[in-house]
Amino acid sequence: MITERQSKLLKLIVEEYIKSANPVGSSGLCDKLNCSSATIRNEMAYLEEIGFLEKTHTSSGRVPSEAGYRYYVDHLMKPKEMTGEDVLKLQRIFDNKQLMLSDVITKSMEIISEITHCTSVVLGSNSSENNLKQVEAVPIGDNSVIAIVITDKGHIEHKKLEVGQNVSAEEVKKVVELINKLLVGTPLDEVSSKLEFEIKPIIGNYVKSHEALYQAFYNAFNEFSFKNHMHMAGRTKLLDYQEFDNVSKVKELLNKFDDDKLVRKIEANDSNINVYIGHESNFDDDVSIIKTKYKVNNDEGTIAIVGPKRMDYERVVALLDYIKHNIER
């Protein structure tokens, strides 16, 4: 579709714009391509004509269009080799045998958010796809227990519960036995409802301090369901980019990050690392999303990076590939 020189020119313009956020002019490109300024301008005009470059109102330079980014991602870019510093930061997480899989994934994605100045998103299996397998409670003080919820897909959630001053360990044990007896096999997002309509009416027959215990477990399951195994880091990182210095745009973007249903749509469809640019993202026309699906035994989900359309695609693709490889090994 385009010549080798035009491909090199497009690659240079995309990569320069990613670094500087300034429209790219013909000066400075001549030496790199070993041709005259007039030739560069003609080639840039052709790339604009076919929709790969756009001219801004504030400069005679050009910036990549969505189609230009798409061609760059599909045909020109090569994933960057990771720096030793990046590898070291992530390897500390993967080598920590004390961490559960969910913590390894979220902590490694938090590091990527810091490294790339983009927003990281982790979407685990939907709570409706996870059935309750077992509940455990470990006393950690006079008024507190750690509630541990295990699903049939091997997902584990834990939460510290304040159960009140007059609640005995024996009463906590009875409530846990009741939940395990009556609610095992229930989809996680239905547990709170069943607690209210099936456990609450009878819990007083077994436990003296039933109100405090019921409320503590009800709140915990409600939170597990609401979380939907969704984790985001660095949602304000995008505000560091000049593309998002418009107040109304910032509010619009932050509202989208707060919309759980919209964020859920970021879910990946396959295990390839796919790049969605602008309107392709189905999230916001001014961002790009790079995402992939991971699968470890029965646990699967999505890891994704949301950034500006001029994000460092080569680096983000390499980082996501590294994380996917390490969590699936």
N, C-alpha and C positions, 0 to 999 in steps of 0.2 A: 504493500500500500504506500509506503514511503521509502525513500532511498536510505542507504547506509548513513550518508552525511546528515540527512534530516533526522534520522533516529538518534544519532550522536548529539545533534543540536537539541532535540527535545529532551533527551536525558540530562544534558547540562542545565537546561533551563529549569526543569522540574527540581533537580537537586539543589540548584542555587536558590530557587524560590523557597524550598523547604527550609534552608538554612537562614535566609535573610528576611523572608516575608516581603521583600521589595520587588517590584516589577523588574524584569531582566531586559536590558537593552543589548544592542549588538556589540558595543564596546566591551572588550575583555574576552569576547568569544572567538575573535579572529585568530589569535595565537593558538588557542586550544584546538581549533579546527583547521588551522593553516590555510585560511582563505580570506578574501577581502571583506571589508565591512559591508560593501554593497551586496556581495553574495549572501552574507548572513541575513541582511535585511530582506532580501528576496525569499530566502528559505523560510524566514520567520513569517513573512506575509503568506506564503503557501500553507504553512502549518496553521495559521489563523483561518485561512480560507476553508480548510477541510475540518475545522472545528476543534483542533488540538490545543490552540492557544487563544487567549482573549486579550484585548487591549483594555487597559484601565483608563479612567477619565483623568487621573492625576499624573500620568506619566506616558511617555512614548514607548516605554517598555511593555513586555508581554508577561502574562501569568498563565499557568496551565489551566485548561478547562477540565471539566469532569471527564470528558472523552480523552483528553491528553493524559490525565492521571491513569485512566483505565488502560490506555495503550502502554504507558510506562510500566504499570504493575504486571500486565500480561506478557510483555515482550522484552522489556529493557532492564528491569531491576534484577539484582542478585542479592539474596540474603547476606547481610554483613556477618563477618566472623565476629563472635562475641569477644569483648575485652576480658582480660584476666580478672579485672575488678568486678565486672558483672557476674562472671562465673562464680567467683568466690562468694559474693553476697548470696546468690541463690543456692549454692552448694551447701552452705551452712544450714539452710532449711531442710534440704533433702537428706542430709546426713544426720539430722536430729531424730533419733529413733524414739524419742519420748512423744513426738507429735503424732496425732491421728491424721489420717489422710485428708480430712476436711480442713484441718489447720494448716497442713503442708500447702494445700492448694491456695487457700486464702492468703497466707503469709507471703507465698512466692508472688502472687498477683499484686499484693500491696507493694512489694519491692519493685515490680515492673512499673507500677504507677509512679513511684518515686523516680525511677530511672528515665522514663519516657516523658514525664510531665503530662500524662494522659490519664483518663479514668479507666480503672480496671473493673470488670464485672465477672462474677462467678455465679452461675446458675446451676444448682444441683437438680436432682430429680424433683419433679413437682410433688408436693405433699400428698396429693390425691393418689399418686402412684406408689406411695410408701405406706405399708400397713404396719400397725403397732405389733411388735414381736414381744417386747418385754419392757417393764419399768423396774428400776432399782432406785433405792434411796439410801444415801450414806450420811449418817449424822456427822456434823462437823462442829457442833457446839450445842449449847443449851437451847437455842432458839432456831437453829438453821440445819438444813440438810442439803445435800447435792442430789438433785433428781436426775437420773440418767435414763434416757429414752432410746431404745434400740428398735430399728425398723427391720422388716423382713428383707430389705436390700442391703443390710449391713451398715446403714447410716446411723450415726450416734450423735445425739444432742445431749447437752448437760446444762443445768441451770441451778444456781443457788436459790433456795427457797427459804423465806422467813416464815416459820410455822407458828410462832407465838410462844409465850412463856410457859404455858401450862400443858404443853403437848409432850407426851412421853414417846420414847423410841418405840414402844410396843404399839402405840396408836398409829404411828407412821407406818410401821410394818403391816398393820391390818388394812390400812388404806391401799398400800401397794399391792397386797394380796388380792384385794377386791378388784382393783383395776386390771390386774393380770388375769383374774378369773373371768371377768365380764367383757373386757374391751380388747383383748388380744385378737388380731385379725382385722381390726377396724382401720379404715384409711385414716391417716394422720390428721387430715383436715376435717374429719367428722368426730374426732375424739372429744373435743370440747362440748359439742352438742350432746353426745351420749353421756358424758359426765353429768350434764345438767338434768337430763331427762331420765336416766337410768340409775346413776350412782347417787345423786343428791337425795332422791326420795328415801333411800334405804340406808345411807351411810350412818345416820344417827343411831341405828340399831346395833352398830358394831363399834363406834368410836364416840367417846364422850366429847372430845374437842373437835367435833366434826366440821363446824363452820370454818375455822381457821385452816384446817387441812384441805377441805374441799376447795376453798378459794385459792389457796396456794397452787394446788395442782391444776385447777381450771385455768388460772392465769398463765402457768407454764405451757400447757398444751396450746392455749390460744396463741402464745408467742411463737411456738414452734411452727404452728400452721401458718401464721401471718408471715413469718420469715420466708417461708416457701423455699428455704435453702438458697437464699439470694444474698449475695455479699457484694458491696461496692466500695471501692477505695479511690480517693482522689477526685471526687466529683467536682471539686472547685479548681482542679488543676487546669482545666481548659480556660479559666479566666486569665491565666498568664499569657495567653495568645492574643495578639492584637485583633484577630478576627472577631473576638468576643468582647470587645470593649464597649459595645452598645448595651445600655442598661436593659432595654426591653428584650434584647436577644438573650442576655444573661438570665433574666427572669424566666423566659420561655424555656431555656435549656435546663435550668435547675428544676423547674416544674415537671419536665419530662423525666428527669432522674428520680423524682419523688413518686412518679406514677408506676406502681408495681406491675400493672398489666402491660404497660408500654415497654418497660424494661424486660419483661418476660419474653417479648417478641424478638429480643436479641438472640434467643436460643438458636444454637447451630443445628443444621440439618444433617451434617455428615462429619467425618473425622478428618477431612482436608482442612488446611488453613486457608480460609477464604477471605477476600477483601471486598468490602462493599463501600462504594464511594458516593457521598452525597445522597441523592434521592434513592439510590439502590439500598441504602441502609434501612429504609422504612422506619427510621427513628427521627432524623433531622437532616434537612438538606445541606446543612453547613458542616456536617461531621462525616468522618469515615469510621467504619467498624471493621476490625480484623478479628476473626473468631474461629474457633474449632471446637469439636466435641471430644471429650475424653471419656475413656471407659476403663475402670479398674474393677475386676471381678463383676459384682452386680451393681456397682455404683457408677453412675454416668452423669455427665452434665456438660456445661459449656464454660469455656474461658474466653474472654473477649477484652479487647482494648478499644475504647472510644476516644478519638482524637480529631483534630482539625483535618481538613482535606489535604493540607500540606504536612501531615505527620511523616515521620521518618519510617516509611514502609519497610525498607530493607532491614532496619534494626528491629522493628516490632515483630515482623514475621520470624526473624531468627530467635528472638526471645520467647515467643509463644511456642515455637517448635521445640526449643530446649526444655521448656516447662512440661509440655505434653509428653515428650520422650521420657523425662525423669519420673513423672507421676505414674506412667503406664508400665515402666520397666519391671 
